[in-house]
C-alpha cells in the first residue's frame, strides 16, 4: 500500500465509523475538538491524520487503535 492508498482507506474507515455512531461531520469535529475542514480532508482521503487527531477521534467515535496501528503506523506522523 502506498501513501495515497493509505489516505483513502483510512478516510473511508473513519467516515464509516463516524456514520455508524450517527454523528455528522460537524458534530464529530466539535466533540473531538478538531477543525471541521481538517477532519473533512481526512475523510475524503486528501490527508493523513496526525496521531493526536486519531486519539481525539477515538474518544468520540469507535476507532480500533490496534487496527490503525497495525495497518497505518508507517503513514501516520507520530512526532507531534
N, C-alpha and C positions, 0 to 999 in steps of 0.2 A: 504494500500500500504506500502510495506517495502522499505528500502533504496535502495536495488538493483533494484526494480521495478521503483522507482523514477529516478534513474540514467538513466535507459534505456528509459523511457518515455520522460524525459526532453531532453536527447540526440537526440532522434528522432524528437522532436518538433524543436529544434534548427537547426538541419540539414535541415528539411523541409523548415523552414523559410529562411535559407541561400540560399538554392537552388531556392526558389521562387524569390529571388532577382537576381538570375543569377550569384552570386559570387562563385568563387572557395573557397575551404577551406583556401588556401594561401592568397587570396585577402581579405577575411573577417578577418583573423587573423591580417594581416598587417594594414588594415584600422582601426581596433579596438585597435591596439597597444598590441595585445596578442601574446603569444608564439604559434606557429603553432602546436607543439606537444601537448600542453595543450588543445587547442581547439579540436584537433583530438580525444583525450581521452574522452573529454566531449561528443562529438557527438557519439562516439562509446558506450557510457554508462558505461565507465570504472571509471569515477569520476564525482562527482558533482561540478558544477562551484561555485566559490565564488560569493558573491553578487556584488563585484566590476566588476567581469568578465561579469556578466549579464548586468550590466548597460553600460559597454563599448560596448558589442554586440548590445544592444538596440539602440545605436547611429548609427549602421551600417546596421542592419537588423531589420525587423519589428517584434520585440518581444512584446507581450502583457504582460506588467509588472503586471497588475491586475490578469491575468490568472496565471502567475507564482507565485505570492504571495499567491493566494488562494489555489493552488494545491501543491506547493513545499516549502512553507516557513519553514516547520518543518525540512526540509532536508538541506537547504542552510545555510552556515555559514555567519551570518550577522556581526560577530565581527572581523572586519579587520582593 
